[in-house]
Amino acid sequence: MSDKAILTCALTGVLTDPSMANLPVTPEEMAEAARQAWDQGATIVHCHFRDQRPGKGMLPTWDVGVVKSIVDAIRDRVPGIIINQSTGVVGPDISQPVACLKAIQPEMAACNAGTINYLKLKRDGTWAWPPMVFDNPVEKVQAFLDAMAASDVVPEFECFDSGIVRSVALYKRAGMFEGDPHISLVMGVASGQPAKPEWIPLLKNEMMPGTHWQVICVGRKEVWDLQRKALEEGGNVRTGLEDTFYLPNGEKAENNGQLVEALAGITREVGREIATADEARRILGLKS
């Protein structure tokens, strides 16, 4: 186990509602959120991008001009921070996220590594949204990996279920990407891996040697128990308003910085040191 733990902050998410929390939307807000996260120990920010039209901030955008203005603002405010770009889209057309990869040249980018029925129920038994398939067949994964390789972007494989975790080793053996795998265990989605700490050693054992991994957990109190277990098992961790609105004591977080501060506290309690940006780059094999 490395003593150094890498902390990531997911600043806003894809469809989280700005009316429900202090979610950053504009370039200035995103830059300030990144600075708050950085000040508390996060060295990576995972970035989704929002529609800048008045009243439309709950909607995603792939407008290259908007995306570049946000990333430029973050880099101006926090020059040393590592940008991890979201790429998730439904359907075979990946031209928009690929155009953004080319425009902003992030050091890392998410690569959703397999298909899942993305489901959630309300308490009354009705669907929270119409049941959808988040489609990531092998040809789509390969197209993203090729685009990332062309721009020297390191893929972060987001894995929503155990079979997807195992698929990453198959991708490596098939020669689909170079270098050590970087896996994010996405846990807490109702139709995916549950937010149960006892699952982490089992999932860890399914990874190929040399894999870098972190836990992403969606939820409330269970988020923090899961992150503690991930740190005890030698993994890296992520928090932010994309993943949870709530601090370990159950209070609602005012901003991303508070969530990272709480995660940094747990990291130290477990006996891990928080990696600097330079250390994170060396650990993860980033080229910048």
PyRosetta script that sets phi, psi and omega in degrees:
from pyrosetta import init, pose_from_sequence

init()
pose = pose_from_sequence("MSDKAILTCALTGVLTDPSMANLPVTPEEMAEAARQAWDQGATIVHCHFRDQRPGKGMLPTWDVGVVKSIVDAIRDRVPGIIINQSTGVVGPDISQPVACLKAIQPEMAACNAGTINYLKLKRDGTWAWPPMVFDNPVEKVQAFLDAMAASDVVPEFECFDSGIVRSVALYKRAGMFEGDPHISLVMGVASGQPAKPEWIPLLKNEMMPGTHWQVICVGRKEVWDLQRKALEEGGNVRTGLEDTFYLPNGEKAENNGQLVEALAGITREVGREIATADEARRILGLKS")
pose.set_psi(1, 130.5)
pose.set_omega(1, 174.7)
pose.set_phi(2, -74.5)
pose.set_psi(2, 137.7)
pose.set_omega(2, 175.7)
pose.set_phi(3, -69.7)
pose.set_psi(3, -20.4)
pose.set_omega(3, -177.1)
pose.set_phi(4, -89.7)
pose.set_psi(4, 124.2)
pose.set_omega(4, 176.9)
pose.set_phi(5, -109.6)
pose.set_psi(5, 133.4)
pose.set_omega(5, 179.8)
pose.set_phi(6, -94.7)
pose.set_psi(6, 127.2)
pose.set_omega(6, -179.2)
pose.set_phi(7, -105.2)
pose.set_psi(7, 129.0)
pose.set_omega(7, 176.8)
pose.set_phi(8, -115.3)
pose.set_psi(8, 146.4)
pose.set_omega(8, 174.6)
pose.set_phi(9, -121.5)
pose.set_psi(9, 123.3)
pose.set_omega(9, 175.5)
pose.set_phi(10, -94.4)
pose.set_psi(10, 107.2)
pose.set_omega(10, -162.5)
pose.set_phi(11, -71.3)
pose.set_psi(11, -35.6)
pose.set_omega(11, -170.7)
pose.set_phi(12, -145.8)
pose.set_psi(12, -34.1)
pose.set_omega(12, -179.6)
pose.set_phi(13, 90.8)
pose.set_psi(13, -179.5)
pose.set_omega(13, -174.3)
pose.set_phi(14, -93.2)
pose.set_psi(14, -38.1)
pose.set_omega(14, -176.5)
pose.set_phi(15, -137.6)
pose.set_psi(15, 11.5)
pose.set_omega(15, 175.3)
pose.set_phi(16, -60.6)
pose.set_psi(16, 142.7)
pose.set_omega(16, -169.1)
pose.set_phi(17, -91.6)
pose.set_psi(17, 119.6)
pose.set_omega(17, 178.9)
pose.set_phi(18, -59.6)
pose.set_psi(18, -19.2)
pose.set_omega(18, 178.2)
pose.set_phi(19, -75.5)
pose.set_psi(19, -13.6)
pose.set_omega(19, -176.6)
pose.set_phi(20, -98.3)
pose.set_psi(20, -13.8)
pose.set_omega(20, -178.8)
pose.set_phi(21, -161.3)
pose.set_psi(21, 171.1)
pose.set_omega(21, -178.3)
pose.set_phi(22, -82.3)
pose.set_psi(22, 66.2)
pose.set_omega(22, -175.1)
pose.set_phi(23, -83.6)
pose.set_psi(23, 132.8)
pose.set_omega(23, 176.9)
pose.set_phi(24, -74.9)
pose.set_psi(24, 140.0)
pose.set_omega(24, -178.9)
pose.set_phi(25, -128.6)
pose.set_psi(25, -51.8)
pose.set_omega(25, -174.7)
pose.set_phi(26, -77.3)
pose.set_psi(26, 163.3)
pose.set_omega(26, 176.2)
pose.set_phi(27, -54.4)
pose.set_psi(27, -42.2)
pose.set_omega(27, 179.4)
pose.set_phi(28, -63.7)
pose.set_psi(28, -43.8)
pose.set_omega(28, 179.9)
pose.set_phi(29, -66.0)
pose.set_psi(29, -40.8)
pose.set_omega(29, 179.0)
pose.set_phi(30, -65.4)
pose.set_psi(30, -39.8)
pose.set_omega(30, 178.5)
pose.set_phi(31, -64.9)
pose.set_psi(31, -41.8)
pose.set_omega(31, 179.2)
pose.set_phi(32, -67.3)
pose.set_psi(32, -39.6)
pose.set_omega(32, 177.1)
pose.set_phi(33, -62.4)
pose.set_psi(33, -41.1)
pose.set_omega(33, 177.7)
pose.set_phi(34, -63.4)
pose.set_psi(34, -40.7)
pose.set_omega(34, 178.9)
pose.set_phi(35, -63.9)
pose.set_psi(35, -43.2)
pose.set_omega(35, 178.5)
pose.set_phi(36, -60.5)
pose.set_psi(36, -42.7)
pose.set_omega(36, 179.0)
pose.set_phi(37, -64.6)
pose.set_psi(37, -44.9)
pose.set_omega(37, 179.4)
pose.set_phi(38, -59.4)
pose.set_psi(38, -44.6)
pose.set_omega(38, -177.8)
pose.set_phi(39, -61.7)
pose.set_psi(39, -25.2)
pose.set_omega(39, -179.2)
pose.set_phi(40, -97.4)
pose.set_psi(40, -0.7)
pose.set_omega(40, 173.0)
pose.set_phi(41, 121.8)
pose.set_psi(41, -5.3)
pose.set_omega(41, 177.3)
pose.set_phi(42, -75.4)
pose.set_psi(42, 134.3)
pose.set_omega(42, 178.4)
pose.set_phi(43, -110.9)
pose.set_psi(43, -10.4)
pose.set_omega(43, 177.8)
pose.set_phi(44, -124.7)
pose.set_psi(44, 136.7)
pose.set_omega(44, 170.2)
pose.set_phi(45, -117.2)
pose.set_psi(45, 127.6)
pose.set_omega(45, 175.6)
pose.set_phi(46, -90.8)
pose.set_psi(46, 123.2)
pose.set_omega(46, -168.9)
pose.set_phi(47, -116.1)
pose.set_psi(47, 119.6)
pose.set_omega(47, 158.9)
pose.set_phi(48, -99.0)
pose.set_psi(48, 164.3)
pose.set_omega(48, -174.7)
pose.set_phi(49, -130.8)
pose.set_psi(49, 139.8)
pose.set_omega(49, -172.3)
pose.set_phi(50, -114.7)
pose.set_psi(50, 152.3)
pose.set_omega(50, 176.0)
pose.set_phi(51, -59.9)
pose.set_psi(51, 129.9)
pose.set_omega(51, -175.8)
pose.set_phi(52, -91.4)
pose.set_psi(52, -2.3)
pose.set_omega(52, 178.9)
pose.set_phi(53, -68.8)
pose.set_psi(53, 143.6)
pose.set_omega(53, -179.4)
pose.set_phi(54, -53.6)
pose.set_psi(54, 130.8)
pose.set_omega(54, 177.3)
pose.set_phi(55, 78.3)
pose.set_psi(55, 1.8)
pose.set_omega(55, -177.1)
pose.set_phi(56, -113.4)
pose.set_psi(56, 15.1)
pose.set_omega(56, -174.7)
pose.set_phi(57, -67.1)
pose.set_psi(57, -9.3)
pose.set_omega(57, 176.0)
pose.set_phi(58, -82.5)
pose.set_psi(58, -7.0)
pose.set_omega(58, -175.5)
pose.set_phi(59, -101.0)
pose.set_psi(59, 145.4)
pose.set_omega(59, 176.9)
pose.set_phi(60, -77.5)
pose.set_psi(60, 161.8)
pose.set_omega(60, 173.3)
pose.set_phi(61, -142.3)
pose.set_psi(61, 148.9)
pose.set_omega(61, 170.2)
pose.set_phi(62, -117.4)
pose.set_psi(62, 18.2)
pose.set_omega(62, 177.6)
pose.set_phi(63, -62.0)
pose.set_psi(63, 118.3)
pose.set_omega(63, -173.7)
pose.set_phi(64, -60.1)
pose.set_psi(64, -38.6)
pose.set_omega(64, 179.0)
pose.set_phi(65, -63.1)
pose.set_psi(65, -42.4)
pose.set_omega(65, 178.4)
pose.set_phi(66, -65.4)
pose.set_psi(66, -47.1)
pose.set_omega(66, -179.0)
pose.set_phi(67, -59.5)
pose.set_psi(67, -44.8)
pose.set_omega(67, -178.7)
pose.set_phi(68, -66.4)
pose.set_psi(68, -37.7)
pose.set_omega(68, 179.5)
pose.set_phi(69, -64.6)
pose.set_psi(69, -36.7)
pose.set_omega(69, 178.8)
pose.set_phi(70, -68.9)
pose.set_psi(70, -48.1)
pose.set_omega(70, -177.9)
pose.set_phi(71, -67.0)
pose.set_psi(71, -39.2)
pose.set_omega(71, 176.2)
pose.set_phi(72, -60.3)
pose.set_psi(72, -40.4)
pose.set_omega(72, 179.9)
pose.set_phi(73, -65.1)
pose.set_psi(73, -41.1)
pose.set_omega(73, 178.1)
pose.set_phi(74, -63.7)
pose.set_psi(74, -45.6)
pose.set_omega(74, -178.2)
pose.set_phi(75, -67.1)
pose.set_psi(75, -33.9)
pose.set_omega(75, 176.4)
pose.set_phi(76, -66.5)
pose.set_psi(76, -40.0)
pose.set_omega(76, -177.3)
pose.set_phi(77, -77.0)
pose.set_psi(77, -38.1)
pose.set_omega(77, -176.6)
pose.set_phi(78, -132.8)
pose.set_psi(78, 80.8)
pose.set_omega(78, -171.1)
pose.set_phi(79, -58.1)
pose.set_psi(79, -30.0)
pose.set_omega(79, -174.3)
pose.set_phi(80, -88.8)
pose.set_psi(80, -3.6)
pose.set_omega(80, -171.3)
pose.set_phi(81, -73.9)
pose.set_psi(81, 151.5)
pose.set_omega(81, 178.8)
pose.set_phi(82, -95.1)
pose.set_psi(82, 126.5)
pose.set_omega(82, 178.8)
pose.set_phi(83, -92.4)
pose.set_psi(83, 128.2)
pose.set_omega(83, 172.7)
pose.set_phi(84, -118.1)
pose.set_psi(84, 110.9)
pose.set_omega(84, -175.6)
pose.set_phi(85, -87.8)
pose.set_psi(85, 133.2)
pose.set_omega(85, 168.9)
pose.set_phi(86, -67.6)
pose.set_psi(86, 151.7)
pose.set_omega(86, 176.5)
pose.set_phi(87, -135.1)
pose.set_psi(87, 0.7)
pose.set_omega(87, -169.6)
pose.set_phi(88, -63.2)
pose.set_psi(88, 123.5)
pose.set_omega(88, 174.0)
pose.set_phi(89, -141.1)
pose.set_psi(89, 149.1)
pose.set_omega(89, 175.2)
pose.set_phi(90, -89.6)
pose.set_psi(90, 135.2)
pose.set_omega(90, 179.8)
pose.set_phi(91, 99.2)
pose.set_psi(91, 171.7)
pose.set_omega(91, -173.1)
pose.set_phi(92, -80.3)
pose.set_psi(92, -15.7)
pose.set_omega(92, -175.3)
pose.set_phi(93, -81.9)
pose.set_psi(93, 107.6)
pose.set_omega(93, 179.7)
pose.set_phi(94, -108.2)
pose.set_psi(94, 15.2)
pose.set_omega(94, -173.1)
pose.set_phi(95, -61.7)
pose.set_psi(95, -35.6)
pose.set_omega(95, -177.1)
pose.set_phi(96, -69.9)
pose.set_psi(96, -52.6)
pose.set_omega(96, 176.4)
pose.set_phi(97, -62.2)
pose.set_psi(97, -31.9)
pose.set_omega(97, 177.8)
pose.set_phi(98, -67.4)
pose.set_psi(98, -38.9)
pose.set_omega(98, 176.3)
pose.set_phi(99, -61.0)
pose.set_psi(99, -36.9)
pose.set_omega(99, 178.4)
pose.set_phi(100, -70.3)
pose.set_psi(100, -38.5)
pose.set_omega(100, 175.4)
pose.set_phi(101, -56.6)
pose.set_psi(101, -45.9)
pose.set_omega(101, -178.8)
pose.set_phi(102, -65.7)
pose.set_psi(102, -35.6)
pose.set_omega(102, -175.3)
pose.set_phi(103, -74.8)
pose.set_psi(103, -39.0)
pose.set_omega(103, -172.8)
pose.set_phi(104, -105.0)
pose.set_psi(104, -16.1)
pose.set_omega(104, 178.1)
pose.set_phi(105, 50.1)
pose.set_psi(105, 59.3)
pose.set_omega(105, 178.2)
pose.set_phi(106, -68.6)
pose.set_psi(106, 158.6)
pose.set_omega(106, 176.9)
pose.set_phi(107, -75.6)
pose.set_psi(107, -30.1)
pose.set_omega(107, 178.6)
pose.set_phi(108, -135.5)
pose.set_psi(108, 159.9)
pose.set_omega(108, 173.5)
pose.set_phi(109, -151.7)
pose.set_psi(109, 144.8)
pose.set_omega(109, 177.2)
pose.set_phi(110, -67.8)
pose.set_psi(110, 140.3)
pose.set_omega(110, 174.0)
pose.set_phi(111, -130.3)
pose.set_psi(111, 100.2)
pose.set_omega(111, -179.2)
pose.set_phi(112, -65.3)
pose.set_psi(112, 122.3)
pose.set_omega(112, -160.9)
pose.set_phi(113, -97.8)
pose.set_psi(113, 2.5)
pose.set_omega(113, 178.9)
pose.set_phi(114, -173.8)
pose.set_psi(114, 167.7)
pose.set_omega(114, -175.7)
pose.set_phi(115, -88.8)
pose.set_psi(115, 143.1)
pose.set_omega(115, 179.3)
pose.set_phi(116, -147.0)
pose.set_psi(116, 144.1)
pose.set_omega(116, 165.5)
pose.set_phi(117, -72.6)
pose.set_psi(117, 114.8)
pose.set_omega(117, -175.7)
pose.set_phi(118, -95.5)
pose.set_psi(118, 104.5)
pose.set_omega(118, -168.7)
pose.set_phi(119, -128.2)
pose.set_psi(119, 151.4)
pose.set_omega(119, 171.6)
pose.set_phi(120, -156.7)
pose.set_psi(120, 136.9)
pose.set_omega(120, 177.7)
pose.set_phi(121, -107.6)
pose.set_psi(121, 146.2)
pose.set_omega(121, 168.9)
pose.set_phi(122, -80.2)
pose.set_psi(122, 169.7)
pose.set_omega(122, -179.1)
pose.set_phi(123, -62.3)
pose.set_psi(123, -27.3)
pose.set_omega(123, -178.7)
pose.set_phi(124, -84.9)
pose.set_psi(124, 4.9)
pose.set_omega(124, 177.2)
pose.set_phi(125, 87.2)
pose.set_psi(125, 4.8)
pose.set_omega(125, 175.9)
pose.set_phi(126, -94.7)
pose.set_psi(126, 157.7)
pose.set_omega(126, -178.1)
pose.set_phi(127, -70.4)
pose.set_psi(127, 135.3)
pose.set_omega(127, 176.2)
pose.set_phi(128, -67.3)
pose.set_psi(128, -30.0)
pose.set_omega(128, 171.4)
pose.set_phi(129, -148.9)
pose.set_psi(129, 160.9)
pose.set_omega(129, 179.4)
pose.set_phi(130, -57.6)
pose.set_psi(130, 132.3)
pose.set_omega(130, 179.2)
pose.set_phi(131, -50.2)
pose.set_psi(131, 131.1)
pose.set_omega(131, -176.0)
pose.set_phi(132, -132.4)
pose.set_psi(132, 153.7)
pose.set_omega(132, 173.6)
pose.set_phi(133, -102.1)
pose.set_psi(133, 119.1)
pose.set_omega(133, 173.3)
pose.set_phi(134, -88.7)
pose.set_psi(134, 96.0)
pose.set_omega(134, -168.3)
pose.set_phi(135, -87.6)
pose.set_psi(135, 121.5)
pose.set_omega(135, 176.8)
pose.set_phi(136, -139.7)
pose.set_psi(136, 68.0)
pose.set_omega(136, 177.6)
pose.set_phi(137, -67.9)
pose.set_psi(137, 167.6)
pose.set_omega(137, -173.4)
pose.set_phi(138, -59.1)
pose.set_psi(138, -39.4)
pose.set_omega(138, -178.6)
pose.set_phi(139, -65.3)
pose.set_psi(139, -31.9)
pose.set_omega(139, 177.1)
pose.set_phi(140, -73.1)
pose.set_psi(140, -42.5)
pose.set_omega(140, 175.7)
pose.set_phi(141, -58.7)
pose.set_psi(141, -45.1)
pose.set_omega(141, 180.0)
pose.set_phi(142, -62.2)
pose.set_psi(142, -40.0)
pose.set_omega(142, 179.0)
pose.set_phi(143, -62.3)
pose.set_psi(143, -41.6)
pose.set_omega(143, 176.6)
pose.set_phi(144, -65.1)
pose.set_psi(144, -44.4)
pose.set_omega(144, -179.3)
pose.set_phi(145, -62.0)
pose.set_psi(145, -38.7)
pose.set_omega(145, 177.6)
pose.set_phi(146, -64.4)
pose.set_psi(146, -41.8)
pose.set_omega(146, 179.4)
pose.set_phi(147, -65.4)
pose.set_psi(147, -39.3)
pose.set_omega(147, 179.3)
pose.set_phi(148, -67.6)
pose.set_psi(148, -43.0)
pose.set_omega(148, 179.2)
pose.set_phi(149, -60.7)
pose.set_psi(149, -37.3)
pose.set_omega(149, -179.3)
pose.set_phi(150, -65.5)
pose.set_psi(150, -24.6)
pose.set_omega(150, -179.5)
pose.set_phi(151, -110.5)
pose.set_psi(151, 14.7)
pose.set_omega(151, -179.3)
pose.set_phi(152, 55.8)
pose.set_psi(152, 41.2)
pose.set_omega(152, 178.6)
pose.set_phi(153, -102.2)
pose.set_psi(153, 131.0)
pose.set_omega(153, 179.8)
pose.set_phi(154, -84.2)
pose.set_psi(154, 126.1)
pose.set_omega(154, 179.8)
pose.set_phi(155, -77.3)
pose.set_psi(155, 139.8)
pose.set_omega(155, 171.9)
pose.set_phi(156, -111.7)
pose.set_psi(156, 108.6)
pose.set_omega(156, -174.7)
pose.set_phi(157, -78.4)
pose.set_psi(157, 113.2)
pose.set_omega(157, 177.9)
pose.set_phi(158, -89.4)
pose.set_psi(158, 122.7)
pose.set_omega(158, -172.4)
pose.set_phi(159, -121.2)
pose.set_psi(159, 115.2)
pose.set_omega(159, -176.0)
pose.set_phi(160, -92.6)
pose.set_psi(160, -10.1)
pose.set_omega(160, -179.3)
pose.set_phi(161, -152.6)
pose.set_psi(161, 164.5)
pose.set_omega(161, -172.9)
pose.set_phi(162, -63.4)
pose.set_psi(162, -36.5)
pose.set_omega(162, 178.3)
pose.set_phi(163, -64.6)
pose.set_psi(163, -31.1)
pose.set_omega(163, 177.3)
pose.set_phi(164, -70.7)
pose.set_psi(164, -38.7)
pose.set_omega(164, 175.0)
pose.set_phi(165, -56.9)
pose.set_psi(165, -46.4)
pose.set_omega(165, -178.6)
pose.set_phi(166, -67.5)
pose.set_psi(166, -29.3)
pose.set_omega(166, -179.6)
pose.set_phi(167, -64.2)
pose.set_psi(167, -31.2)
pose.set_omega(167, -177.8)
pose.set_phi(168, -59.5)
pose.set_psi(168, -40.3)
pose.set_omega(168, 177.1)
pose.set_phi(169, -63.8)
pose.set_psi(169, -35.4)
pose.set_omega(169, 176.8)
pose.set_phi(170, -66.2)
pose.set_psi(170, -40.6)
pose.set_omega(170, 176.9)
pose.set_phi(171, -59.3)
pose.set_psi(171, -41.7)
pose.set_omega(171, 179.9)
pose.set_phi(172, -64.8)
pose.set_psi(172, -46.3)
pose.set_omega(172, -179.7)
pose.set_phi(173, -64.6)
pose.set_psi(173, -28.6)
pose.set_omega(173, 179.0)
pose.set_phi(174, -82.8)
pose.set_psi(174, -1.2)
pose.set_omega(174, 177.6)
pose.set_phi(175, 76.4)
pose.set_psi(175, 25.3)
pose.set_omega(175, -176.8)
pose.set_phi(176, -77.7)
pose.set_psi(176, -18.7)
pose.set_omega(176, 178.6)
pose.set_phi(177, -152.5)
pose.set_psi(177, 162.5)
pose.set_omega(177, 179.6)
pose.set_phi(178, -103.9)
pose.set_psi(178, 158.4)
pose.set_omega(178, 174.9)
pose.set_phi(179, 82.6)
pose.set_psi(179, 179.9)
pose.set_omega(179, 178.7)
pose.set_phi(180, -73.1)
pose.set_psi(180, 145.9)
pose.set_omega(180, 177.2)
pose.set_phi(181, -69.6)
pose.set_psi(181, 148.8)
pose.set_omega(181, 171.5)
pose.set_phi(182, -120.5)
pose.set_psi(182, 113.6)
pose.set_omega(182, -174.2)
pose.set_phi(183, -114.1)
pose.set_psi(183, 135.8)
pose.set_omega(183, 168.3)
pose.set_phi(184, -110.7)
pose.set_psi(184, 119.9)
pose.set_omega(184, 175.6)
pose.set_phi(185, -84.0)
pose.set_psi(185, 103.3)
pose.set_omega(185, 179.5)
pose.set_phi(186, -85.5)
pose.set_psi(186, 116.3)
pose.set_omega(186, -173.3)
pose.set_phi(187, -127.7)
pose.set_psi(187, 146.2)
pose.set_omega(187, 178.4)
pose.set_phi(188, 104.9)
pose.set_psi(188, -10.7)
pose.set_omega(188, 172.3)
pose.set_phi(189, -70.1)
pose.set_psi(189, 134.0)
pose.set_omega(189, -169.9)
pose.set_phi(190, -57.1)
pose.set_psi(190, -33.4)
pose.set_omega(190, -177.6)
pose.set_phi(191, -102.3)
pose.set_psi(191, 14.7)
pose.set_omega(191, 179.6)
pose.set_phi(192, -124.9)
pose.set_psi(192, -150.4)
pose.set_omega(192, 180.0)
pose.set_phi(193, -64.6)
pose.set_psi(193, 131.4)
pose.set_omega(193, 179.7)
pose.set_phi(194, -72.6)
pose.set_psi(194, 158.4)
pose.set_omega(194, 178.5)
pose.set_phi(195, -83.5)
pose.set_psi(195, 67.1)
pose.set_omega(195, -178.0)
pose.set_phi(196, -119.7)
pose.set_psi(196, 118.0)
pose.set_omega(196, -177.3)
pose.set_phi(197, -55.2)
pose.set_psi(197, -32.2)
pose.set_omega(197, -177.2)
pose.set_phi(198, -67.9)
pose.set_psi(198, -14.2)
pose.set_omega(198, 176.3)
pose.set_phi(199, -75.1)
pose.set_psi(199, -25.0)
pose.set_omega(199, -170.9)
pose.set_phi(200, -61.4)
pose.set_psi(200, -48.5)
pose.set_omega(200, 177.7)
pose.set_phi(201, -60.6)
pose.set_psi(201, -34.7)
pose.set_omega(201, 179.2)
pose.set_phi(202, -65.6)
pose.set_psi(202, -45.3)
pose.set_omega(202, 179.1)
pose.set_phi(203, -67.4)
pose.set_psi(203, -38.7)
pose.set_omega(203, 177.9)
pose.set_phi(204, -58.8)
pose.set_psi(204, -38.8)
pose.set_omega(204, -178.8)
pose.set_phi(205, -69.9)
pose.set_psi(205, -15.2)
pose.set_omega(205, 178.3)
pose.set_phi(206, -88.7)
pose.set_psi(206, -4.0)
pose.set_omega(206, -179.1)
pose.set_phi(207, -88.6)
pose.set_psi(207, 148.8)
pose.set_omega(207, 178.4)
pose.set_phi(208, -75.0)
pose.set_psi(208, 153.7)
pose.set_omega(208, 178.7)
pose.set_phi(209, -54.6)
pose.set_psi(209, 142.3)
pose.set_omega(209, 179.1)
pose.set_phi(210, 89.0)
pose.set_psi(210, -0.9)
pose.set_omega(210, -178.5)
pose.set_phi(211, -72.1)
pose.set_psi(211, 133.2)
pose.set_omega(211, 167.7)
pose.set_phi(212, -90.6)
pose.set_psi(212, 139.1)
pose.set_omega(212, -176.8)
pose.set_phi(213, -147.0)
pose.set_psi(213, 154.6)
pose.set_omega(213, 174.9)
pose.set_phi(214, -141.9)
pose.set_psi(214, 165.3)
pose.set_omega(214, 175.6)
pose.set_phi(215, -108.1)
pose.set_psi(215, 133.5)
pose.set_omega(215, 169.9)
pose.set_phi(216, -115.6)
pose.set_psi(216, 122.5)
pose.set_omega(216, -178.2)
pose.set_phi(217, -124.8)
pose.set_psi(217, 132.7)
pose.set_omega(217, 178.1)
pose.set_phi(218, -103.0)
pose.set_psi(218, 123.7)
pose.set_omega(218, 178.4)
pose.set_phi(219, 155.9)
pose.set_psi(219, -151.7)
pose.set_omega(219, -178.7)
pose.set_phi(220, -119.0)
pose.set_psi(220, -108.1)
pose.set_omega(220, -176.3)
pose.set_phi(221, -62.6)
pose.set_psi(221, -35.9)
pose.set_omega(221, -176.7)
pose.set_phi(222, -62.0)
pose.set_psi(222, -22.8)
pose.set_omega(222, 178.8)
pose.set_phi(223, -55.7)
pose.set_psi(223, -45.0)
pose.set_omega(223, -170.2)
pose.set_phi(224, -76.6)
pose.set_psi(224, -35.5)
pose.set_omega(224, 174.4)
pose.set_phi(225, -63.5)
pose.set_psi(225, -38.6)
pose.set_omega(225, -179.7)
pose.set_phi(226, -67.9)
pose.set_psi(226, -42.1)
pose.set_omega(226, 179.4)
pose.set_phi(227, -65.3)
pose.set_psi(227, -38.0)
pose.set_omega(227, 177.4)
pose.set_phi(228, -61.1)
pose.set_psi(228, -43.8)
pose.set_omega(228, 179.3)
pose.set_phi(229, -64.6)
pose.set_psi(229, -40.1)
pose.set_omega(229, 178.1)
pose.set_phi(230, -60.1)
pose.set_psi(230, -42.4)
pose.set_omega(230, 179.3)
pose.set_phi(231, -66.4)
pose.set_psi(231, -39.2)
pose.set_omega(231, 177.7)
pose.set_phi(232, -64.3)
pose.set_psi(232, -29.4)
pose.set_omega(232, -178.8)
pose.set_phi(233, -89.2)
pose.set_psi(233, 2.8)
pose.set_omega(233, 176.1)
pose.set_phi(234, 92.8)
pose.set_psi(234, 9.1)
pose.set_omega(234, -178.6)
pose.set_phi(235, -87.3)
pose.set_psi(235, 174.2)
pose.set_omega(235, 172.5)
pose.set_phi(236, -98.2)
pose.set_psi(236, 170.6)
pose.set_omega(236, -170.5)
pose.set_phi(237, -141.1)
pose.set_psi(237, 156.3)
pose.set_omega(237, -179.9)
pose.set_phi(238, -137.7)
pose.set_psi(238, 143.6)
pose.set_omega(238, 171.1)
pose.set_phi(239, -142.4)
pose.set_psi(239, -172.0)
pose.set_omega(239, -179.3)
pose.set_phi(240, 132.9)
pose.set_psi(240, 166.7)
pose.set_omega(240, -174.6)
pose.set_phi(241, -69.5)
pose.set_psi(241, -12.0)
pose.set_omega(241, 169.9)
pose.set_phi(242, -67.1)
pose.set_psi(242, -34.7)
pose.set_omega(242, -170.4)
pose.set_phi(243, -94.9)
pose.set_psi(243, -38.5)
pose.set_omega(243, -177.7)
pose.set_phi(244, -156.3)
pose.set_psi(244, 150.6)
pose.set_omega(244, 173.5)
pose.set_phi(245, -100.1)
pose.set_psi(245, -3.4)
pose.set_omega(245, -164.1)
pose.set_phi(246, -119.4)
pose.set_psi(246, 137.8)
pose.set_omega(246, 177.2)
pose.set_phi(247, -80.3)
pose.set_psi(247, 167.7)
pose.set_omega(247, -178.8)
pose.set_phi(248, -57.7)
pose.set_psi(248, -29.3)
pose.set_omega(248, 179.8)
pose.set_phi(249, -83.1)
pose.set_psi(249, 2.9)
pose.set_omega(249, 178.4)
pose.set_phi(250, 91.9)
pose.set_psi(250, -10.2)
pose.set_omega(250, 178.2)
pose.set_phi(251, -74.6)
pose.set_psi(251, 152.5)
pose.set_omega(251, 178.8)
pose.set_phi(252, -76.9)
pose.set_psi(252, 132.4)
pose.set_omega(252, 179.4)
pose.set_phi(253, -70.9)
pose.set_psi(253, 143.1)
pose.set_omega(253, 177.3)
pose.set_phi(254, -82.3)
pose.set_psi(254, -26.3)
pose.set_omega(254, -177.2)
pose.set_phi(255, -164.0)
pose.set_psi(255, 175.5)
pose.set_omega(255, 179.3)
pose.set_phi(256, -63.4)
pose.set_psi(256, -34.8)
pose.set_omega(256, -179.0)
pose.set_phi(257, -59.0)
pose.set_psi(257, -39.2)
pose.set_omega(257, 179.0)
pose.set_phi(258, -64.1)
pose.set_psi(258, -39.3)
pose.set_omega(258, 178.8)
pose.set_phi(259, -65.9)
pose.set_psi(259, -42.8)
pose.set_omega(259, 178.7)
pose.set_phi(260, -66.5)
pose.set_psi(260, -38.5)
pose.set_omega(260, 177.0)
pose.set_phi(261, -58.3)
pose.set_psi(261, -43.9)
pose.set_omega(261, 178.9)
pose.set_phi(262, -64.1)
pose.set_psi(262, -42.1)
pose.set_omega(262, -179.9)
pose.set_phi(263, -67.0)
pose.set_psi(263, -38.7)
pose.set_omega(263, 177.2)
pose.set_phi(264, -62.7)
pose.set_psi(264, -37.8)
pose.set_omega(264, 177.7)
pose.set_phi(265, -62.6)
pose.set_psi(265, -42.7)
pose.set_omega(265, 178.0)
pose.set_phi(266, -65.2)
pose.set_psi(266, -39.6)
pose.set_omega(266, 178.8)
pose.set_phi(267, -57.1)
pose.set_psi(267, -45.4)
pose.set_omega(267, -179.4)
pose.set_phi(268, -70.2)
pose.set_psi(268, -37.0)
pose.set_omega(268, 178.1)
pose.set_phi(269, -60.6)
pose.set_psi(269, -36.7)
pose.set_omega(269, -179.8)
pose.set_phi(270, -73.2)
pose.set_psi(270, -17.3)
pose.set_omega(270, 179.8)
pose.set_phi(271, 97.6)
pose.set_psi(271, 14.9)
pose.set_omega(271, 177.4)
pose.set_phi(272, -96.3)
pose.set_psi(272, 150.9)
pose.set_omega(272, 172.7)
pose.set_phi(273, -94.5)
pose.set_psi(273, 150.1)
pose.set_omega(273, -179.7)
pose.set_phi(274, -89.9)
pose.set_psi(274, 124.7)
pose.set_omega(274, -177.9)
pose.set_phi(275, -69.1)
pose.set_psi(275, 140.3)
pose.set_omega(275, 170.0)
pose.set_phi(276, -75.5)
pose.set_psi(276, 171.4)
pose.set_omega(276, 178.5)
pose.set_phi(277, -62.3)
pose.set_psi(277, -42.5)
pose.set_omega(277, 179.0)
pose.set_phi(278, -63.8)
pose.set_psi(278, -41.3)
pose.set_omega(278, 178.0)
pose.set_phi(279, -65.3)
pose.set_psi(279, -40.1)
pose.set_omega(279, 178.3)
pose.set_phi(280, -61.7)
pose.set_psi(280, -41.9)
pose.set_omega(280, 178.6)
pose.set_phi(281, -62.3)
pose.set_psi(281, -41.2)
pose.set_omega(281, 179.6)
pose.set_phi(282, -67.6)
pose.set_psi(282, -44.0)
pose.set_omega(282, -178.7)
pose.set_phi(283, -61.9)
pose.set_psi(283, -43.5)
pose.set_omega(283, -174.0)
pose.set_phi(284, -87.3)
pose.set_psi(284, -8.4)
pose.set_omega(284, 179.0)
pose.set_phi(285, 73.8)
pose.set_psi(285, 32.0)
pose.set_omega(285, 179.7)
pose.set_phi(286, -78.2)
pose.set_psi(286, 150.2)
pose.set_omega(286, -171.8)
pose.set_phi(287, -90.7)
pose.set_psi(287, -16.6)
pose.set_omega(287, -177.3)
pose.set_phi(288, -75.4)
pose.dump_pdb("model.pdb")
